[in-house]
Amino acid sequence: MIKLSIIYNEDKENAKKIYNELLKFLKSKKEFEILNNKKLSEAEYIVVIGGDGTLLRTFKNIKDRKVKIIAINSGSLGYLTEIRKDQYKEIFENILKGKVNIEERYFFTVSIGKKKYNALNEVFLTKDNIKRNIVSSEIYVNDKFLGKFKGDGVIICTPTGSTAYSLSAGGPIVTPELKLFLITPIAPHNLNTRPIILSGDVKIILTLAGPSEFGIVNIDGHTYHKINIEDEVEISYSKESLKIVLPDARNYYSVLREKLKWGENLC
């Protein structure tokens, strides 16, 4: 028996509809056993139905990194949830045939004091109060000073996160099979402060710098940690990876064109 769990966005009618259709389909296949979501650790596959936010929230709760994710898009963009609702039956038929197309996504381990988090997309520092004009921060790479960032904040992201907040802030697109750090300033006060790409083998330390005394660290858009000038945010790559099941015909460059209209003449 192939054990799987299903997580869907209960706030979205389209996700509920796909969930009910999928449930009926899987029950017609004797080879699949559907587990209660309290037994995620026993699942070989976790099916996520929703948008990218649903996948990021699910990622936060996954403990066993050997599990494979089947992400079905029920939203509009769905850059991480790539499987269309008309494709999921083919995915499960291929699983029964032993044909599984897996892509590994590398993610960060983030330490702040005694707290530890994982980040699939990004870690970013921003102002803790709308009344504060800027936030000042410093970044160290393997204990070597990289530079001081002054502005609305700074984003440190994975290649997976390069098409999220970092892209909106002017960062480049990075193909997801790579393992590297992309640092993107948010509305920097110095025009010569530009995005920079670093090796994924280093350790990054992010700290506040005067006159800033407080800031907010945001992890994948769902975890917020307030820091003060004495705190250090340590970011490095986990030795583990997230395993995502993709359609056989999936092509990253076609995804760029389809989802982001990359390279198309929009005028």
C-alpha positions in Angstrom: 0.0 0.0 0.0 1.2 3.5 -0.8 0.4 5.7 2.2 -0.4 9.4 1.6 -2.0 12.4 3.3 -3.9 15.2 1.8 -3.8 18.9 2.9 -5.9 21.5 1.1 -6.8 25.1 1.5 -10.1 24.9 3.3 -10.8 28.6 2.6 -10.8 28.1 -1.2 -13.9 26.6 -2.9 -11.8 25.4 -5.8 -9.4 23.6 -3.5 -12.3 21.9 -1.7 -13.7 20.8 -5.1 -10.4 19.3 -6.2 -10.0 17.6 -2.8 -13.4 15.9 -3.1 -12.7 14.8 -6.7 -9.2 13.5 -5.8 -10.6 11.6 -2.7 -13.1 9.8 -4.9 -10.4 9.0 -7.5 -7.9 7.6 -4.9 -10.6 5.5 -3.2 -11.2 3.8 -6.5 -7.5 2.7 -6.4 -6.9 -0.1 -3.9 -3.1 0.6 -3.9 -3.4 3.9 -2.0 -4.1 4.3 1.7 -5.2 7.8 2.8 -3.9 8.7 6.2 -5.3 11.1 8.8 -3.2 14.4 8.8 -2.2 13.6 12.3 -0.1 10.8 10.8 2.0 12.9 8.4 5.1 11.2 9.6 3.9 7.9 8.3 3.1 9.1 4.8 5.2 8.4 1.8 3.5 11.2 -0.2 1.8 14.4 1.0 -0.7 15.9 -1.5 -1.0 19.7 -1.1 -4.0 21.4 -2.9 -3.9 25.1 -3.0 -1.4 27.9 -3.9 2.2 28.5 -2.9 1.1 29.7 0.5 -0.5 26.4 1.3 2.7 24.6 0.3 4.8 26.9 2.5 2.6 26.3 5.5 2.7 22.5 4.9 6.5 22.6 4.5 6.7 24.3 8.0 5.0 21.2 9.5 6.9 18.4 7.7 9.3 16.6 9.9 10.3 13.7 7.7 12.2 15.1 4.7 12.1 11.7 2.9 8.4 12.3 2.2 7.5 13.4 -1.4 5.2 16.4 -2.1 2.5 16.3 -4.8 1.5 20.0 -5.1 -1.7 20.6 -7.0 -2.5 24.2 -8.0 -6.0 25.5 -7.2 -5.1 29.1 -7.2 -4.1 31.7 -9.9 -0.2 31.8 -10.1 0.9 28.7 -8.3 4.6 28.9 -9.0 5.5 26.2 -6.5 2.3 24.2 -6.9 2.9 23.3 -10.5 0.5 20.4 -11.1 -2.7 21.5 -12.8 -6.0 19.9 -11.8 -6.2 18.2 -15.2 -2.7 16.5 -14.6 -3.0 14.9 -11.1 -4.6 11.6 -12.3 -1.6 11.1 -14.6 0.7 11.7 -11.6 -0.9 9.0 -9.5 -1.0 6.5 -12.4 2.7 7.1 -12.9 3.4 6.5 -9.2 1.6 3.1 -9.5 3.9 2.3 -12.5 7.0 3.4 -10.5 7.6 6.4 -12.7 8.1 9.4 -10.4 9.7 12.6 -11.5 11.3 14.2 -8.4 12.9 17.6 -8.1 14.8 18.5 -4.9 14.6 22.0 -3.5 17.2 23.1 -1.0 16.2 25.2 2.0 17.7 27.2 4.8 18.1 26.5 8.5 17.7 29.7 10.4 18.8 30.1 14.0 17.9 33.1 16.2 19.0 32.5 19.8 17.6 29.1 20.9 15.0 29.2 18.1 15.4 27.3 14.9 13.4 27.5 11.7 13.4 26.2 8.1 12.9 28.5 5.1 12.1 27.3 1.7 11.7 30.7 0.1 13.3 33.5 2.1 14.3 35.2 5.2 13.9 39.0 5.3 14.5 41.7 7.8 12.2 44.7 7.9 11.2 47.6 10.2 9.3 46.7 13.3 7.3 49.9 13.3 5.7 51.8 10.5 6.9 55.0 12.2 10.5 54.1 11.7 12.0 55.5 8.5 14.6 52.8 7.8 16.1 49.7 9.2 19.9 49.3 9.2 21.5 45.9 9.1 24.9 44.2 8.6 25.7 40.9 6.9 28.7 38.7 7.6 29.8 35.8 5.4 31.8 33.2 7.2 32.6 35.8 9.8 33.8 38.3 7.1 32.0 41.6 6.9 30.0 41.9 3.6 28.4 45.3 4.1 25.8 47.5 5.7 22.3 47.7 4.3 20.1 50.7 4.9 16.5 51.0 3.6 13.2 49.2 4.1 15.0 45.9 4.7 17.0 43.1 3.1 15.9 39.7 1.7 18.1 36.6 1.8 16.5 33.9 -0.4 17.0 30.5 -1.9 16.7 29.9 -5.7 13.1 28.7 -5.0 12.4 32.1 -3.4 14.0 34.0 -6.2 10.6 34.3 -8.0 8.8 35.5 -4.8 9.5 38.7 -2.8 13.0 39.0 -4.0 11.8 39.3 -7.6 9.4 42.0 -6.7 12.3 43.9 -5.0 14.4 43.8 -8.2 16.3 40.5 -7.7 17.2 38.1 -10.5 15.5 34.8 -11.3 17.6 31.8 -10.3 16.9 28.2 -11.5 15.8 26.0 -8.6 18.3 23.2 -8.8 21.1 25.5 -7.6 22.3 25.9 -4.0 23.1 29.5 -3.3 22.3 32.6 -1.4 20.6 35.6 -3.1 20.7 38.8 -1.1 18.4 41.5 -2.3 18.1 44.9 -0.6 14.5 46.3 -0.2 14.3 50.0 -1.3 18.0 50.7 -0.4 19.0 54.3 0.5 22.3 53.8 -1.4 21.8 53.4 -5.1 25.0 51.4 -5.4 23.6 48.7 -3.1 22.5 46.0 -5.5 21.5 42.3 -5.3 24.4 39.8 -4.8 24.7 36.0 -5.2 26.9 34.0 -2.9 27.9 30.3 -2.7 25.5 28.1 -0.8 28.5 26.6 1.2 28.9 29.7 3.4 27.2 30.7 6.6 25.5 34.1 6.8 25.0 36.2 9.9 22.5 39.0 9.7 22.4 41.6 12.5 20.8 45.0 13.2 23.1 48.0 13.0 22.7 51.4 14.7 20.7 53.5 14.8 18.2 50.7 14.4 17.4 49.0 17.8 14.6 46.6 16.7 13.5 44.8 13.6 11.2 42.0 12.4 12.6 38.8 10.8 10.0 37.2 8.5 10.5 33.6 7.5 8.6 32.3 4.4 5.8 34.8 5.1 4.3 33.0 8.0 6.8 33.2 10.9 7.7 36.5 12.5 10.5 37.0 15.0 11.3 40.3 16.6 15.0 41.0 17.1 17.0 43.6 18.8 20.5 45.0 18.1 22.1 42.2 20.2 20.6 39.4 18.3 22.2 37.4 15.5 20.3 35.6 12.7 22.4 32.7 11.5 21.4 31.3 8.0 22.9 28.3 6.4 21.7 25.5 4.1 20.2 22.4 5.6 21.7 19.1 4.7 18.2 17.9 3.8 16.0 18.9 0.8 12.3 19.1 0.0 11.3 16.5 -2.7 8.6 17.7 -5.1 6.8 15.4 -7.6 6.6 17.0 -11.0 4.8 16.2 -14.3 6.9 14.2 -16.8 6.5 17.0 -19.4 7.5 19.7 -17.0 10.0 22.2 -18.3 11.3 25.0 -16.0 11.6 27.5 -18.9 8.0 26.9 -20.1 6.9 27.5 -16.5 8.7 30.9 -16.5 6.9 31.8 -19.7 3.6 30.5 -18.6 3.6 31.9 -15.0 5.7 35.0 -15.3 5.3 35.8 -19.0 9.1 35.9 -19.0 10.6 37.1 -22.3 7.2 37.9 -23.8 6.3 41.2 -25.5 3.6 42.5 -23.2 3.2 45.8 -25.1 
